[in-house]
Amino acid sequence: MLYKCNGRIFMGILYQFSVGSWYNYSVVMTLREYGSKKMRVGILDDHQGICDMLSMALELAGHTASTYQDSAQFLAFVTQEQASPLSGVFDLMIVDYHLPGELSGVDVIRRVRRIYPNLPVLLISAECPRVLEAAKEGLTGVKLFPKPLRLSTLLATIKEY
């Protein structure tokens, strides 16, 4: 969707779960502001809408995003890419805590960290922060983001890496 502000035209995201038009406007402005260093971001969330929203936001900010809704498929990609002599499969991962199947988001993070021990991770969830803090115990470089997500905060955090 295109938005006009101060004579400039921005491309933005109309996200159906947003509350109020200010959220969409905030997304548009943030996408333009935070697109500095290009990152390769892996996204694992079982909800297609969340994957689409994050992917669009990251790509509009100048990053490359790969989305996955299945933890087995995500882990298969990571282990397949381990065999290639690249600098790493992603520069950053965004992982949902609650995933269908046997593995939680924290379990996926632990498995990926066996291969890429210093990979930064953003853990997203609607779960209580105390539960998430306990679950991620022993994992360094994991930042928590509550749902609903504030894209401006998420993109600002990604800019730090």
N, C-alpha and C positions, 0 to 999 in steps of 0.2 A: 504494500500500500504506500502511496506517496503522500507526504505531508509537506506543507509549505510553512516556513517560519522565517521571519525577517528577510524575505525575498529569496531565501535559499530553499531548495527542494531536497528532502531526505527520503530515503526508502526506509520503511519501518515494518514492524510486525504487528498484525492484529491477532492477539492471542485470546482465544475464547474464554479462558479462565481468569482473565484480568478483571480487576474491579475498578470501574470508572475510566474515563478517557484520559485522565492524567497519567495513568500507568503506561498506556500506549505511547503517549507523547514522550514520557521519560525514556522509554526504550529507544525511540527514534534518536533522541539527542545523545544517548549513551553510546549507541552503535557508532556514531560519527566520532565521538570524542575518544574512545578507548582503542582504536585500531592501530596500535603502534607496531610492536614486534609480532611477526607472524608465527603462530604456534600450531602444532599438530595436536589436536585434542581428540581423545577417544571418549565417547559417551556411552554409558551402559545404563539404560532405564527401560523397564518393561512397558511403559506407557508411550505409545507412538507420538502423542501430542507433545509430551515433554521433550522427546528426542528431536522432533521437528522444530520446536521453538528454540531449543538450545543450538541446534545446528544452524538455523537461519541467523540467529543473533551472532554466533561466532563467525560465520562466513561474511556477514555484513561488516563485522569489525576487522576483517582481513585475515582471519584464521582459517585453517582447514579442519573440518570436523568429520569424524567417522562415527556413525551411530549403530548401536547394537541393542536388541531387546532380549537377547538370550545370553546368559552367562557362559554356557558351553561354547557357543559360537565366538563370543568375545575372547575367551581363553584360547580357543583353537587358533584364532588369528594372531594373538600375541605370541604363542609358542612357535607358530609357523614363521613369523617374522624374526624370531630370535636366531634362526639359522642364517639369516642374511647379515652381512657385515655392516649394516646401517648403524647410525648412532643411537638408535632406539626406535621403538615402534611409535611412541607418542612423546610429546613434550610434557603432557599433562593428561590426567584422566578425570572424568566426572562420572561418579558411580552412585547409583541409588542404593540405599540401605536395604530396602525390602525388594527382593527379587523372587520370582516364582522358581520352584524347584528346591533342591537341597542346599544350595549355596546362598548365603547372604552377600550383600555388597562388601562387607568387611572380609568375608572368606575369599572373595575374588581379589580384593586388594592384596591380601596376604600371599596368594598364589602368584600374582603378577610381580610382587616385590621380591620373590625368590629369584626372578630373572633380572628385574630392574629395581634394585634396592633403593635408589634415590629418586624414583619417579614421583613428582608431586601429584596429590590426589585431592579432589574436592568431593566430599561425601554429602549427598543431598538426601533429605528425608523429611517426612512429616512427623517422625517419631520424636518422643520427648528427648530434649538435649542430654539429660542425665544418662539415659539408656545408650545414646550414641557415644558419649564420652567413655562410658564403661566398655562398650564394644570395641572401640578403636584403641584401647589401652595397649601400649607397646608399639604402636605404629607412629613413626615420626613423619612429618610433612603431610599430614592429613588435616584439612580444614573442613569444618562442618558448615553446611548451609541449610537452613530450615526451608521447608515448602510452606506456603507458596514462595517461589524464588523471586528475589529482587535482582533483575538482570544487571542493573547498574553496579551493585555490590559485587556480583559474580565477575563481571567484566573488569572491574577495578582490581580484583584479586588476581585475575589471570594476567593483568598487565604487570604485576609485581614479579612475575617469573621470567 
